[in-house]
Amino acid sequence: MVELFLTREQMIELTGYKQAPNQIAWLARNGVRHWVAGTGRPVVPRSALDGTQGRNDNYDPMLELGPVS
């Protein structure tokens, strides 16, 4: 079974850091999509690295606003 998120070991390999705050800073500097779990550790979906993160080049946030009253 393919894991959806990077493991702690893979996170260390990717960022070069063992401590979560340093990993989070590295991810942010390098534009890697991630979030911080309640544990304080970064979570990186594999899709953020393999090019399958579902880009939508036709996305227009103005279409989500709805009618103006």
N, C-alpha and C positions, 0 to 999 in steps of 0.2 A: 504494500500500500504506500502510495506517495504522500508524504507529509505536506500539509498546506503551508506550514510556517518553517522558517529556519530554526534549527536547533541551537542551543547555547554554543556548542562547539563550532557550528558553522558561522554563527555571529562573530565569534572570536577570530575565525579564519578570514572572514570578510573585512572586518574593521581593524583587526590587529590589536584590539583592546579586550581586556577581561572585565573591566568594571563598566556597569551599565551606563553611568553618566557619560563616560568617554565614548561608548558605543553610540549613544543617542546623538551626541555632538557630531560624530563622524557621519552618521546616517544623514543628519540634517545638512551638513556641509556638502555632502555628495549627492543630495537630491534623491535619496532612496526613500520611497514611500514606507512609512512605518507609523506605529502608535506606541504609546507607553501603557503597559498593563498595570493593573492595580498593585502588582508586586514591585513596580518601579523598573522593570526590565523592558527593553524594546522588543516589539513584535514586528517581524518582517514577513509578509506573505511572499511565497515563492514567485507569485505573479509579478511582484515588483521588480524582479531581477530577470525573469525569462521572457519578458516582452509580451505577456498575455494579460496585462492589467486592465484590459478593456477600454482602451482609449476611444474616445468618440470625438473626432475632429469636427463634427457638425453640431456639437453641443452649444446651445445659446441660452445663458441663464435668464435672459429677458423673457423667454417663452414660459418660464415657470412662475412669473409674477401674477398672471391671471388678469382679469379685467380691472380697470381703475374705476372707482366709484366716486 
